[in-house]
């Protein structure tokens, strides 16, 4: 949403938005209503004229009847016009959530010498009118050693907008462990109160970040008085941030990848799933697909705010999104609509849906060719293949869509000048393709088949040369339940994310010279355990860390690529789904 506070008024049936900064009125609403009224008058006059012809001119009966029906349809259209035409701003309002959101994080200090365990029974936040709102009633045990330099979520709640002055905790059973012995500590008999000054805004998330200094939380040797320092979210450098959609929290977690902590939350539409980022440095944006709202939220990463929401008229249940850079100043958004078997095309310059493209059954994942300059880094393509691909990209770029329930990938050949599909064809793969990855340095697209042991490989170079069949091969024995793929051409590897048994599989691809070995020898060289039911993952631009989104335990696992081991676990929202970061 914009930063303006909006007040909704209804004047004589007219929807008017009044903004607090200057009380600007959206006159497009008035213009639309006047147009609708004039259309209604015209249609009514046409209906009366047709009725007159029907009554007083019996010979041309059919002609008069046809005129009357046409006029009646026009009248119905005019009546529906003021109610059926919605602007982008209307869509934002009707699809939003009435309350604001508060999320409370707790982190331990980096160095801890005191071993304290205590239990938080409940948490509440108190408004400036002394009205308490429950944040959490779920008991939570916290240990100072385990919490050292680690972040956890204490509670998440939607509450009415307004100013809140107190955060209160009900504490139980504080225990000190020292030199192998334990001792019970005296705890506050009433609520432990922390003074805050939090302004909760409608349709926005207001996180609170607490740091617990456990070493200074005991008084007089036996009284437990936890010391919390407080801060709210602040702007961060967008190139250092990771964005994770949380389907059941209706928000996006923002992670600083230097500290691997959540630093902000952004409320979006209902059931956010797919996420992508712009590739134009001068105008960085984050695009979030809202499956239930049927929209795309556009986030400004410098303010952590939704600046607009794009309603999708041509598709149902949008699932995945990708960004194609057309020129240094222009991009197109492609959205896979799972429920309507098509792709919506949105111009990022105008935020208008300009086209729809039919696909196979239940498109679940979508990717596009990256910018051509990535091709300059290749060390795998021959001179001939390099030139074929470069010449192809002078006129066209491809968009690839995994169709979960038709065992195929839709390849959309887009004309770079006309911005229209030049050709669309289906490439057969294996059971339940659910993820894709473009490896442009190799000239390949990898397809993860959820219910099949092989990885499908699409040859982009052959497509650039004009082939439409014989362009799909396979890598065998990689395992099933694949939900993500990351190529890593720098070290001649790629990584597969598997929902079960919740791991990253490291693959060494066979060269073309050893293609016969693909069906007999397993290419797997390592497995890395991550969180429960991982859905998606991403590698940082420096190629040092991999971040996996774990739906089963509401977390992101940070994996050190060098040591091939878990480095940290970051708490995010409920039922996380997609992940994205800027590639620069």
C-alpha positions in Angstrom: 0.0 0.0 0.0 1.1 3.6 -0.2 2.0 5.6 2.9 -1.2 7.6 2.7 -3.9 7.0 5.3 -7.1 6.4 3.5 -10.6 7.1 4.7 -13.5 5.4 2.8 -16.6 7.4 2.3 -19.8 6.6 0.4 -21.6 9.7 -1.0 -24.8 9.0 -2.9 -23.5 5.6 -3.8 -20.2 7.0 -5.1 -17.0 5.5 -3.8 -14.6 8.3 -3.0 -11.1 7.9 -1.5 -9.9 10.8 0.7 -6.2 11.0 1.5 -5.0 12.6 4.7 -2.1 14.4 2.9 -4.1 17.1 1.1 -7.5 15.3 0.8 -7.1 14.4 -2.8 -10.1 12.8 -4.5 -9.7 10.1 -7.1 -11.6 11.7 -10.0 -11.4 8.7 -12.2 -14.2 7.3 -10.0 -16.4 10.3 -10.8 -15.5 10.1 -14.5 -16.4 6.4 -14.6 -19.8 7.1 -12.9 -20.7 9.9 -15.3 -19.8 7.6 -18.3 -21.9 4.9 -16.8 -24.9 7.2 -16.3 -24.7 8.5 -19.9 -24.5 4.9 -21.1 -27.6 4.1 -19.1 -29.6 7.0 -20.6 -28.5 6.1 -24.1 -29.5 2.4 -23.5 -32.8 3.4 -22.0 -33.6 5.7 -25.0 -32.6 2.9 -27.4 -34.9 0.5 -25.5 -37.9 2.8 -25.7 -37.3 3.5 -29.4 -37.1 -0.3 -30.1 -40.3 -0.8 -28.1 -42.0 1.9 -30.2 -40.9 0.1 -33.4 -42.2 -3.2 -32.1 -45.6 -1.7 -31.3 -46.2 0.6 -34.3 -44.3 -1.1 -37.1 -45.5 -4.8 -37.1 -43.9 -5.6 -40.5 -40.3 -5.4 -39.5 -41.1 -7.4 -36.4 -37.8 -9.3 -36.2 -35.7 -6.3 -36.8 -37.5 -4.3 -34.1 -37.2 -7.3 -31.7 -33.5 -7.5 -32.4 -33.0 -3.8 -31.8 -34.9 -4.0 -28.5 -32.8 -7.0 -27.3 -29.6 -5.2 -28.2 -30.7 -2.1 -26.4 -31.7 -4.2 -23.3 -28.2 -5.7 -23.3 -26.6 -2.3 -23.4 -28.8 -1.2 -20.5 -27.6 -4.2 -18.5 -24.0 -3.5 -19.3 -24.4 0.2 -18.2 -26.0 -0.9 -15.0 -23.1 -3.3 -14.2 -20.4 -0.8 -15.3 -20.1 1.2 -12.0 -20.0 -2.0 -10.0 -17.9 -4.3 -12.2 -15.0 -1.9 -13.1 -12.5 -1.7 -10.3 -9.3 0.3 -10.3 -6.0 -0.9 -8.8 -6.7 1.1 -5.6 -10.2 -0.4 -5.3 -8.7 -3.9 -5.5 -6.2 -3.1 -2.8 -8.9 -2.0 -0.4 -11.4 -4.8 -0.9 -8.8 -7.5 -0.7 -6.9 -6.1 2.4 -7.1 -7.0 6.0 -8.7 -4.6 8.4 -6.2 -4.8 11.2 -2.5 -4.2 11.4 0.0 -7.0 12.3 2.4 -7.3 15.2 5.2 -9.8 15.3 7.5 -10.1 18.3 11.1 -11.4 17.9 13.6 -12.3 20.7 17.3 -12.7 20.2 20.1 -13.5 22.7 23.3 -11.6 22.9 26.4 -13.0 21.1 28.3 -13.9 24.2 26.5 -15.5 27.1 28.0 -16.7 30.4 24.8 -17.2 32.5 22.7 -20.3 31.9 19.1 -19.4 32.6 15.9 -21.2 31.6 12.5 -19.6 32.0 9.0 -20.1 30.6 6.8 -17.4 29.1 3.2 -18.4 29.7 1.5 -15.6 27.8 2.1 -12.2 26.1 -0.2 -9.3 25.7 0.1 -5.8 24.2 -1.7 -2.8 25.8 -3.1 0.1 23.9 -2.8 3.8 25.0 -6.4 3.3 26.3 -5.2 0.5 28.6 -7.0 -2.2 26.5 -4.9 -5.4 26.5 -4.7 -7.6 23.3 -3.5 -11.1 23.6 -0.4 -11.8 21.5 0.3 -15.4 22.5 -1.1 -17.9 25.1 1.2 -20.7 24.1 3.8 -21.6 26.8 7.3 -21.2 25.5 10.6 -22.3 27.2 13.6 -20.2 26.6 17.3 -21.0 27.5 19.9 -18.3 27.4 22.7 -20.6 26.0 20.5 -21.9 23.2 19.3 -18.4 22.3 22.8 -17.0 22.1 23.0 -14.9 18.8 19.8 -16.6 17.6 16.5 -15.2 16.8 13.1 -16.7 17.6 9.4 -15.6 17.2 7.5 -15.1 20.5 4.2 -14.3 18.9 2.3 -13.0 15.9 -1.1 -11.3 16.0 -3.4 -9.1 14.0 -4.8 -6.2 16.1 -6.8 -3.0 15.5 -4.8 0.0 14.3 -3.7 2.5 16.9 -0.9 3.3 19.3 0.3 0.8 21.9 2.3 1.6 25.0 3.1 -1.6 26.9 4.3 -5.1 26.1 3.6 -7.5 29.0 4.8 -11.0 29.8 3.6 -13.6 32.3 6.7 -15.5 33.5 6.9 -18.9 35.1 9.6 -21.2 36.5 13.0 -19.4 36.0 15.9 -21.7 36.8 19.6 -20.9 37.0 22.2 -23.6 36.2 25.7 -23.1 37.5 28.6 -25.6 38.0 26.3 -28.6 37.5 23.7 -27.4 40.0 20.3 -25.8 39.5 18.5 -23.2 41.6 15.0 -21.8 41.2 14.9 -18.0 40.9 12.2 -15.7 42.2 10.0 -14.4 39.4 7.7 -11.4 39.1 4.3 -12.0 40.7 2.5 -9.8 38.2 3.0 -9.0 34.5 6.5 -8.1 33.5 6.0 -4.8 31.7 8.1 -3.3 28.9 7.4 0.2 27.8 7.0 0.6 24.1 5.7 3.2 21.7 4.3 1.3 18.7 1.9 2.7 16.1 0.0 -0.1 14.4 -1.2 0.8 11.0 -3.9 -0.9 9.0 -2.7 -3.4 6.5 0.9 -3.0 7.6 3.2 -5.2 9.8 4.9 -3.6 12.8 7.5 -6.0 14.2 9.2 -5.6 17.6 12.7 -6.8 18.0 13.8 -7.7 21.5 17.3 -8.6 22.6 17.7 -10.4 26.0 20.8 -9.7 28.1 20.7 -12.8 30.2 23.9 -12.0 32.1 22.3 -8.9 33.7 18.9 -10.5 34.4 19.5 -11.6 38.0 19.2 -9.2 40.9 20.4 -9.8 44.5 21.5 -13.3 43.5 18.0 -14.9 43.3 15.5 -12.4 41.6 14.9 -13.0 38.0 14.3 -9.7 36.2 14.9 -10.2 32.4 16.5 -7.2 30.7 15.2 -6.6 27.2 16.3 -4.0 24.8 13.9 -3.0 22.1 14.1 -1.7 18.5 11.6 -1.5 15.6 12.4 -2.2 11.9 14.5 0.3 10.0 15.5 0.7 6.3 18.2 -1.7 5.1 20.3 -1.8 1.9 18.1 -3.8 -0.5 21.1 -5.7 -2.0 21.7 -7.4 1.4 18.1 -8.6 1.8 16.3 -11.8 1.3 12.5 -12.0 0.9 10.4 -15.0 2.0 6.6 -15.3 1.4 4.6 -16.6 4.4 1.4 -18.2 3.1 -0.6 -18.3 6.4 0.7 -15.0 7.8 -0.1 -13.0 4.7 3.2 -11.3 4.8 6.8 -11.3 3.6 9.8 -11.8 6.0 12.8 -9.7 5.2 16.2 -11.2 6.2 19.5 -9.4 6.3 21.9 -11.9 4.9 24.9 -10.4 6.7 23.4 -11.1 10.1 21.0 -13.8 9.0 18.3 -12.2 11.1 14.8 -11.0 10.2 14.8 -7.2 10.1 11.3 -6.4 8.8 7.9 -7.8 7.8 5.7 -6.6 5.0 2.0 -7.4 4.8 0.7 -8.3 1.4 -2.4 -10.0 -0.1 -3.9 -13.3 1.0 -1.9 -16.5 0.6 1.3 -15.1 -0.9 3.3 -17.8 -2.8 5.6 -17.0 -5.7 8.0 -14.1 -5.4 10.5 -12.5 -7.8 12.7 -9.3 -8.0 13.3 -6.8 -10.7 16.7 -6.8 -12.5 16.9 -3.0 -13.1 19.2 -1.5 -10.5 17.7 2.0 -10.9 14.2 0.8 -9.9 14.4 -2.2 -7.5 11.1 -3.8 -6.8 9.9 -7.1 -5.2 6.9 -8.8 -6.8 4.7 -11.1 -4.7 1.9 -13.4 -6.1 -1.1 -13.6 -3.8 -2.9 -16.9 -4.6 -6.3 -16.2 -2.9 -6.4 -12.4 -3.6 -5.6 -13.1 -7.3 -3.1 -10.2 -7.4 0.6 -9.2 -7.4 1.9 -7.0 -4.6 4.6 -4.6 -5.6 7.1 -3.9 -2.8 9.5 -0.9 -2.6 12.5 -2.5 -0.9 13.8 0.9 0.3 10.7 1.6 2.4 9.5 -2.0 3.1 6.1 -0.9 1.9 3.6 -2.2 -0.7 3.3 0.6 -3.2 0.6 -0.9 -5.3 -1.3 -4.1 -5.9 -2.0 -5.4 -9.4 -5.3 -7.3 -9.9 -5.0 -10.3 -12.3 -8.1 -10.3 -14.5 -7.1 -13.1 -16.9 -6.1 -15.8 -14.4 -7.1 -17.7 -11.2 -5.0 -19.0 -8.3 -1.7 -17.4 -9.4 1.2 -19.6 -8.2 4.6 -18.5 -9.5 6.1 -15.4 -11.1 9.2 -14.5 -13.1 10.7 -11.3 -14.5 12.1 -10.9 -18.0 14.3 -7.9 -18.7 13.4 -6.6 -22.2 15.7 -3.6 -22.3 17.8 -1.6 -19.8 14.6 0.3 -18.8 11.8 -2.2 -19.3 10.7 -5.5 -17.8 7.7 -7.9 -18.2 6.2 -10.0 -15.5 5.0 -13.5 -16.3 2.6 -15.1 -13.8 1.6 -18.8 -13.8 -2.1 -19.1 -13.0 -2.6 -22.6 -11.5 -6.4 -22.5 -11.5 -6.9 -21.3 -15.1 -4.2 -23.0 -17.0 -2.6 -19.8 -18.4 0.0 -17.2 -17.9 -0.7 -13.5 -17.3 1.7 -10.9 -18.8 2.1 -7.6 -16.9 4.1 -4.6 -18.0 6.1 -3.4 -15.0 6.2 0.1 -16.4 2.4 0.6 -16.2 1.5 -2.3 -13.9 -1.2 -3.3 -16.4 -2.0 -6.9 -17.4 -1.5 -6.8 -21.2 -1.9 -10.4 -22.3 -2.7 -14.0 -21.4 -1.1 -17.1 -22.8 -2.6 -20.6 -22.5 -0.5 -23.4 -21.0 -0.8 -27.1 -20.0 -2.7 -28.4 -17.0 -2.1 -26.5 -13.7 1.0 -24.4 -14.4 2.9 -24.4 -11.1 6.3 -22.8 -11.8 7.7 -20.3 -14.3 11.1 -19.0 -15.3 12.4 -16.8 -18.2 15.7 -16.5 -20.0 18.1 -14.3 -18.0 19.8 -11.2 -19.4 22.1 -11.9 -22.3 25.2 -10.7 -20.5 25.2 -13.9 -18.4 26.0 -15.8 -21.6 29.4 -14.0 -21.8 30.5 -15.9 -18.8 30.1 -19.3 -20.3 33.0 -21.8 -20.6 30.8 -24.8 -21.6 29.4 -23.8 -25.0 31.2 -24.1 -28.3 31.7 -21.1 -30.5 28.9 -22.3 -32.8 26.5 -22.8 -30.0 27.4 -19.5 -28.4 26.7 -17.6 -31.7 23.4 -19.5 -32.3 22.1 -18.6 -28.8 23.3 -15.0 -29.1 21.7 -14.5 -32.5 18.4 -16.1 -31.2 18.3 -13.6 -28.3 18.7 -10.7 -30.7 15.0 -11.3 -31.7 13.5 -13.6 -29.1 13.5 -14.8 -25.5 11.9 -17.9 -23.9 9.6 -18.3 -21.0 9.3 -21.9 -19.6 6.2 -23.1 -17.6 6.1 -26.4 -15.7 2.6 -27.9 -15.9 2.2 -30.1 -12.9 -0.7 -32.3 -14.1 0.0 -32.7 -17.9 3.6 -34.0 -17.7 5.0 -31.2 -19.9 6.6 -27.8 -20.1 5.1 -25.0 -22.1 7.8 -23.1 -24.0 6.7 -19.6 -25.0 8.9 -18.0 -27.7 8.5 -14.3 -27.1 9.2 -11.6 -29.8 11.4 -9.0 -28.1 10.1 -6.1 -30.2 6.4 -6.9 -30.4 6.3 -8.4 -26.9 3.9 -11.1 -28.2 4.3 -14.8 -28.4 5.9 -15.8 -31.7 5.3 -19.5 -31.0 4.1 -21.7 -28.2 4.8 -25.5 -28.0 4.8 -28.2 -25.4 7.8 -30.3 -24.4 7.0 -33.7 -22.8 8.8 -34.4 -19.5 8.0 -36.8 -16.6 5.5 -37.1 -13.8 4.6 -33.9 -11.9 7.1 -31.3 -13.1 7.0 -28.7 -10.3 10.2 -26.7 -10.6 12.6 -25.3 -13.2 16.0 -23.7 -13.4 17.8 -22.0 -16.3 21.5 -22.8 -16.6 22.4 -20.4 -19.4 26.1 -21.0 -19.3 25.4 -24.6 -20.2 22.5 -23.8 -22.5 20.1 -26.0 -20.4 16.9 -25.8 -18.5 16.5 -28.4 -15.7 13.1 -29.7 -14.8 12.4 -31.3 -11.4 9.8 -34.1 -11.7 8.3 -34.5 -8.3 7.1 -38.1 -8.7 9.9 -39.4 -10.9 13.5 -40.4 -10.3 15.0 -38.6 -13.3 15.7 -35.0 -14.0 14.5 -33.7 -17.4 17.0 -31.5 -19.3 15.9 -29.1 -22.1 18.5 -28.1 -24.6 18.1 -24.3 -25.2 20.7 -24.3 -28.0 18.8 -26.8 -30.0 15.7 -24.7 -29.6 17.6 -21.6 -30.8 18.6 -23.6 -33.9 14.9 -24.3 -34.7 14.4 -27.7 -33.2 11.1 -28.5 -31.5 11.5 -32.2 -30.9 14.4 -34.2 -29.6 15.4 -31.3 -27.3 14.7 -33.1 -23.9 17.1 -35.6 -22.3 17.3 -36.9 -18.8 19.7 -37.3 -15.8 18.8 -40.6 -14.0 18.9 -41.7 -10.4 18.6 -38.3 -8.7 15.7 -39.2 -6.5 12.1 -38.1 -6.2 10.2 -35.3 -4.4 12.4 -32.5 -6.0 11.0 -29.0 -5.2 14.0 -26.8 -6.3 17.0 -26.7 -8.5 20.1 -24.4 -8.4 22.8 -24.7 -11.1 26.3 -23.8 -9.9 28.5 -23.7 -13.0 31.4 -22.1 -11.2 32.3 -25.4 -9.5 30.5 -27.7 -12.0 27.7 -28.7 -9.6 24.0 -28.2 -9.2 21.8 -28.7 -6.2 18.4 -30.4 -5.8 16.0 -29.6 -3.0 13.9 -32.5 -1.8 10.8 -32.2 0.2 11.4 -35.7 1.6 13.7 -36.6 3.3 14.2 -32.9 3.8 17.6 -32.4 2.2 19.7 -30.8 -0.4 21.3 -33.2 -2.9 24.5 -32.2 -4.5 24.8 -33.4 -8.2 27.8 -33.6 -10.5 26.4 -33.3 -14.1 27.9 -35.7 -16.6 29.5 -34.2 -19.7 28.2 -34.9 -23.2 31.1 -37.3 -23.8 29.9 -39.5 -21.0 26.2 -39.3 -21.8 25.9 -43.1 -21.7 26.7 -43.1 -18.0 23.7 -40.9 -17.2 21.4 -43.9 -17.0 23.6 -46.2 -15.1 25.7 -44.2 -12.6 24.2 -42.0 -9.8 25.4 -38.4 -10.1 24.8 -37.7 -6.4 28.0 -36.7 -4.5 26.5 -35.4 -1.2 23.3 -34.8 0.8 22.7 -32.0 3.3 20.0 -32.1 5.9 17.7 -29.0 6.2 14.4 -28.1 7.9 11.1 -30.0 7.5 9.3 -30.1 4.2 11.5 -27.6 2.3 9.6 -25.9 -0.5 12.2 -23.6 -2.3 15.7 -22.4 -2.0 18.2 -19.8 -3.4 22.0 -19.2 -3.5 23.4 -15.8 -2.7 25.1 -13.8 -5.5 28.6 -14.5 -4.0 28.0 -18.2 -4.2 28.8 -18.8 -0.5 25.5 -19.7 1.1 22.3 -21.5 0.3 19.0 -20.6 1.9 16.1 -23.1 2.1 12.5 -22.3 2.9 11.1 -25.0 5.3 7.3 -25.1 5.3 7.1 -27.8 8.0 8.8 -25.8 10.8 8.3 -22.2 9.6 12.0 -21.5 9.1 14.8 -20.8 6.7 18.0 -22.9 6.9 21.3 -21.3 6.1 23.8 -23.7 4.5 27.5 -23.0 4.1 28.3 -24.2 0.6 32.0 -24.6 1.4 31.6 -26.9 4.4 28.3 -28.4 3.1 26.7 -28.0 6.5 23.9 -26.1 8.3 25.1 -22.7 9.6 21.9 -21.2 11.1 18.2 -21.5 11.3 16.1 -18.3 10.9 12.4 -18.1 12.1 9.9 -16.8 9.6 6.1 -16.6 9.3 3.6 -19.4 9.1 3.8 -21.8 6.2 6.6 -20.1 4.2 6.6 -20.7 0.5 8.9 -18.7 -1.9 12.2 -16.9 -1.6 14.0 -14.2 -3.6 16.9 -11.8 -3.4 18.4 -9.2 -5.8 21.2 -10.7 -8.0 23.5 -7.7 -7.5 
